Amino acid sequence: MPTKEVNDQKKIIDQKKLAMRQKLWPDISDAHLWTTRKGWLTVPRTLPLLMRIMDTLADTGKPVSPTYLDLWCRTYNDSFVIAAKPHEMAFYAGFSGQRAQNTWMGRIRQLVDLGFILISDGASGPAHYILILNPYHVIRRHIEDGNIHRGFANALAERMIEIGADDLDVPSGQDQ
């Protein structure tokens, strides 16, 4: 739970950022910005680094992060995706042509193998239902297993401290 001091500090930072934005772009109102509108969801501020780490973990050398990002963007902040349109999802993840859906499914299997998602059968196949697990917990397990370069682990820790995230601090075994 944030303390009053943390909330006050955040308000001061927000006010300073707003003042600077208004100085730089005085003709731009909130209506020109995409702030709290429909079509938004919550993502961790570390998502670009998390995606880079997961791509380094993929044993084929082929990126899994575009597939992961599309999955994340299909949630409603509940970590649950109903993948009823795998061909469309393959396209959104960057795959096209005759092998698009097979390539997408291969990336889904890699994400399962890496521990980032769980899948279950349904009408559209073996990954009709997809559950996205907390990526910090998954990455922490990979750090503990020595699968992640120390530079990435340190960069992630630094960014998490910067933004106040503490998901890596949960003791092993308590994140399941």
Disulfide bonds with the S-S distance in Angstrom:
none
